[in-house]
């Protein structure tokens, strides 16, 4: 209906009108598609970078784990706090620097894992905790709560054992 007055003027003008409409719609569709594709490519690059970062973090933690196993261990395969701190100040310092963690974090994590205050922790538990921390304060808080609950459970079990006797 809108094009009827143009058809009265000339068929060429009517044809040009439809060509302009077609080009405009086609251009708009191309623009929307380009924006959509760019957003997908951007998200894909972020995902790839995140995957690469996780892979590098896991490699660094494997390196730290192997360094821990090379040092003096308890008979049950656990590592003492003093040995761990010496390692993290020496050969393992580069791993902690890569993870953007400081030595006090390692001390706090060691304390969290040492539920029975024996002065030694399982290497795999320590590395597992480091893997899931990633420097996020909320993760550190959750880990702290989890290990405090383990400590309380141990004490409750001890009290229950004493009451049974």
C-alpha positions as CSV (number, residue, x, y, z in Angstrom):
1,X,0.0,0.0,0.0
2,X,2.8,2.4,0.8
3,X,4.4,1.8,-2.6
4,X,1.2,2.3,-4.7
5,X,1.8,6.1,-5.1
6,X,5.3,5.4,-6.4
7,X,4.0,2.9,-8.9
8,X,1.7,5.6,-10.3
9,X,4.8,7.9,-10.8
10,X,7.0,5.3,-12.5
11,X,7.7,1.6,-12.4
12,X,11.5,2.4,-12.2
13,X,10.9,4.5,-9.0
14,X,8.9,1.6,-7.5
15,X,11.7,-0.9,-8.4
16,X,14.3,1.4,-6.8
17,X,12.2,1.8,-3.7
18,X,12.1,-2.0,-3.3
19,X,15.8,-2.3,-3.9
20,X,16.5,0.3,-1.2
21,X,14.2,-1.5,1.2
22,X,16.0,-4.8,0.4
23,X,19.5,-3.4,0.9
24,X,18.5,-1.7,4.2
25,X,17.0,-4.9,5.6
26,X,19.9,-7.0,4.3
27,X,22.4,-4.5,5.9
28,X,20.6,-4.5,9.2
29,X,20.6,-8.3,9.3
30,X,24.3,-8.4,8.5
31,X,25.0,-5.9,11.3
32,X,23.0,-7.9,13.8
33,X,24.7,-11.1,12.7
34,X,28.1,-9.5,13.0
35,X,27.4,-8.2,16.6
36,X,26.2,-11.7,17.6
37,X,29.2,-13.4,16.1
38,X,31.6,-11.0,17.7
39,X,30.0,-11.7,21.1
40,X,30.3,-15.4,20.6
41,X,34.0,-15.1,19.5
42,X,34.7,-12.9,22.6
43,X,33.1,-15.4,24.9
44,X,35.0,-18.3,23.3
45,X,38.3,-16.5,23.7
46,X,37.5,-15.9,27.4
47,X,36.6,-19.6,27.8
48,X,39.8,-20.7,26.1
49,X,41.9,-18.4,28.2
50,X,40.2,-19.7,31.4
51,X,40.8,-23.3,30.3
52,X,44.5,-22.5,29.6
53,X,44.8,-20.8,33.0
54,X,43.3,-23.8,34.8
55,X,45.6,-26.2,32.9
56,X,48.7,-24.1,33.9
57,X,47.5,-24.0,37.5
58,X,47.1,-27.8,37.6
59,X,50.6,-28.2,36.1
60,X,52.0,-25.9,38.8
61,X,50.2,-27.8,41.5
62,X,51.5,-31.1,40.2
63,X,55.0,-29.7,40.3
64,X,54.4,-28.6,43.9
65,X,53.1,-32.0,44.8
66,X,56.1,-33.7,43.3
67,X,58.4,-31.3,45.2
68,X,56.6,-32.2,48.4
69,X,57.0,-36.0,47.7
70,X,60.8,-35.5,47.2
71,X,61.3,-34.0,50.6
72,X,61.3,-35.7,54.0
73,X,57.9,-37.2,54.8
74,X,56.3,-38.9,57.8
75,X,56.1,-42.7,57.6
76,X,52.4,-42.4,56.6
77,X,53.3,-40.1,53.7
78,X,52.2,-36.8,55.3
79,X,54.3,-33.7,55.3
80,X,55.2,-31.7,58.5
81,X,54.5,-28.0,58.7
82,X,58.2,-27.0,59.1
83,X,59.2,-29.0,56.0
84,X,56.3,-27.5,54.0
85,X,57.1,-24.0,55.0
86,X,60.8,-24.5,54.1
87,X,59.7,-25.9,50.7
88,X,57.4,-23.0,50.0
89,X,60.2,-20.5,50.8
90,X,62.6,-22.4,48.6
91,X,61.7,-24.4,45.5
92,X,58.0,-24.1,45.9
93,X,58.0,-20.3,46.1
94,X,57.6,-19.9,42.4
95,X,54.4,-22.0,42.5
96,X,52.9,-19.9,45.2
97,X,53.9,-16.8,43.3
98,X,52.2,-18.1,40.2
99,X,49.0,-18.9,42.2
100,X,49.2,-15.4,43.6
101,X,49.2,-16.7,47.2
102,X,51.4,-15.7,50.1
103,X,53.1,-17.9,52.7
104,X,50.6,-16.9,55.4
105,X,47.9,-18.5,53.3
106,X,49.8,-21.8,53.3
107,X,50.2,-21.6,57.1
108,X,46.5,-21.0,57.5
109,X,45.6,-23.9,55.1
110,X,48.0,-26.1,57.0
111,X,46.3,-25.2,60.2
112,X,42.9,-25.9,58.7
113,X,43.9,-29.4,57.5
114,X,45.7,-30.3,60.7
115,X,42.5,-31.2,62.4
116,X,44.2,-33.3,65.2
117,X,47.1,-30.8,65.7
118,X,49.7,-33.4,64.9
119,X,51.8,-31.0,62.9
120,X,51.5,-32.9,59.7
121,X,49.0,-33.0,56.8
122,X,48.3,-35.2,53.8
123,X,50.0,-33.8,50.7
124,X,47.1,-34.6,48.4
125,X,44.6,-32.8,50.7
126,X,46.8,-29.7,50.8
127,X,47.2,-29.6,47.0
128,X,43.4,-30.3,46.5
129,X,42.7,-27.3,48.8
130,X,45.1,-25.1,46.9
131,X,43.4,-26.2,43.6
132,X,40.0,-25.1,44.7
133,X,41.0,-21.8,46.4
134,X,42.2,-19.8,43.4
135,X,42.5,-16.7,45.7
136,X,38.8,-16.2,46.0
137,X,38.0,-15.0,49.6
138,X,34.7,-16.8,49.5
139,X,36.4,-20.1,48.7
140,X,38.8,-19.6,51.5
141,X,35.9,-18.9,53.9
142,X,34.1,-22.0,52.8
143,X,37.2,-24.1,53.2
144,X,37.7,-22.7,56.7
145,X,34.1,-23.6,57.6
146,X,34.4,-27.1,56.2
147,X,37.6,-27.8,58.2
148,X,36.3,-26.2,61.4
149,X,33.3,-28.5,61.2
150,X,35.7,-31.5,60.7
151,X,37.6,-30.4,63.8
152,X,34.3,-30.1,65.8
153,X,33.2,-33.5,64.6
154,X,36.4,-35.1,65.8
155,X,35.9,-33.6,69.2
156,X,32.3,-34.7,69.4
157,X,33.4,-38.2,68.4
158,X,36.0,-38.2,71.1
159,X,33.5,-37.1,73.7
160,X,31.0,-39.8,72.5
161,X,33.8,-42.4,72.7
162,X,34.7,-41.3,76.3
163,X,31.0,-41.4,77.3
164,X,30.6,-44.9,75.9
165,X,33.5,-46.1,78.1
